[in-house]
């Protein structure tokens, strides 16, 4: 419906509106009646959005070892392709941190080993990019940062995901107990 699309488009910034029109409009300025989820996800989860989210994490995330290292972090990705794209962008932006991030999902070989390494405070990775693997049932007290990079429709699941950051951890922050997470 043209009126619905027009209302939705007016809520976008000028830059986003131009991007939307360039991406989905044809040469006559017409738009499809529906946009497939995959096409919309490609537009929303583009490299620049991922880069900005990673910059916020790396700049403002809670750090350990007197600021030398980002605290353990989970990025909740939408699907495997999204997780891989986040991983790819991370390595483009932070090539000097080759072991810092790892995708942990149902496609991961030796997934329990990957979870065990993430769960060990002394081992890399610091950032687990997860697709439905670390949302519930994992107890890593050292987790200090959570990034929700997907829509969560279940209130119960959302609070389980938040719970990944609520575990107490003595002496984590340069001798001080963990009192918060981002």
N, C-alpha and C positions, 0 to 999 in steps of 0.2 A: 504494500500500500504506500503510495507516494507520500501521503500526509504523515504517516508514521516515520518513514525514512527521513523526511524533511525535519520533523521534530527532533529525531535522534541526531541528525547531522548538525542541528543548531546548538546542541549541547557540547559539541567538540570545539577545541581551540581552532583558530584559523589554520595553523600548521597541520593539525590532525585532520581537519576537514579537507584540505588540499590533498593530503596523503590518501585519505579515503576515496576521494573522487578519482585520483590518478590510478589507484589500485583496482577499483571495482567498476568505474564508469567506462562505457565504450566511447568510441570517437564521436558519437552524436550526443554525448552527455546523458545517456540513459543508463539506468542501473538494473541489475537483475532483480527479479521478485524475491529471491532468497539467495543468501550467501552461505555456501557450505561451511561447516564448522572448521574444517581443515584450512580453508582459505582465510577465514577470520582469525584463526589462531596464528597463522603465519604472519598476518599483519600486526596483531597485538603483541605476539612474542617475538618481535624482531630483534635483531642484534643490538640495536641502539638501546632498546628497553632493557635488555639483559645487561648490557654494559653499565647502564645507569644504576641498576639494582646492585650489581657487584661492586660498583664504586661506593655506593652507600654502605654496603657491608664492610668493605675493606677500610673505609675511612672512619665509620662510626661504630662498627661492631666492637663488642667488649673484647679486650685483649688480655693476654696473660704474659708471664715472664717479663714484667716491667715494661709492657707495651711491645715487646719484640715479636710476639706471635698472636695471631687471632685465636680466640677461644674456640672450642669445638662448636660447629655450626651445622644445622640441617637446613637445606633448601628443599622445600616440598615442591617438586615439579609436577606438571600436568600429566605427562606421559613420557615414554622412553625417548622419543625424538626430541622433545623439549629438554629433557635432562641432558642428552648428548649435545644439544646446541648450547646450553648453559656451560657445560664442560669445555666445549670448543672455544667459546668466547672468553672464559676464564683464562685459558692457556694463551690466547692471543694477547690479553691485557696484562697477564702476570706470568710471562714465560720464565722468570727467575724463581718461580715456585712450582716446580714440576710435579711434586708429590702432594701438594696441598689439598687438592680436590679429587673426589672420586665419585662416579655414578654408582649407586647401589640400588639395584632394582631386580626384577625377575629375570632379566637378561644377563646379569652379572655372573660370570664363572666364579665358582667357589664363594658364593654369596655369604655363607656363614663366616668364612675367613675374613672377608671384607668388613663385615659387621664387627667381628672381634677386633680387627685392627683399628677401626674407628672408635670402638669402645675403650681402647687402651689409651690412657692419658699421655703416655710417652711416645706413642706411634702416630704416624701420618695415616690417613688424611686428617686435616683439621676441618674440612668441609665435606659433608656427605650430601650429594645431590640425589635425593630419594624419590622414587615413585612407588608409593603404597607399601614400602618395606619398613620404614622407620616411623610411621604415623602412630603406631601403638605398640605396646609390649616391649619396648627397649628401655633399659635403665642405664643411662650414661650421665652421672651427676655433673660431669664437666661441661655439658652443653650450656653455652652462654648466648647463642644467637639462633633465631629461627626466622626463616624467610618463607612466607606463604606465597608461592608463585603459581597457585592454582586455586580455583573456587572450591570451597568446602561447603557442601549442602547440609551435612548432618551436624547438628549441634553437639551430639555426643562425640563424634569423631573429632570435631574442632577442639573440644576441651581435652581429648586424649592427646592431640597434637601439641597443644599448649603445654600439657603436662610433661612433655619431653624436656622443657626448660625449667621446670619447677623443682627438680631434685636438689636437695641441699648438698653442698660440697665444701667441707672445711678446708681452710688454708689455700684455696684455689687462686685467689687474686693477690699474689705477692704476699702471702702469709695471712691474708684476711679471708674470712668465710664468704662464700657466694651468698649475696643478698638479693640479687636481681638477675634478670636475663632480658635480652632485647628480642 
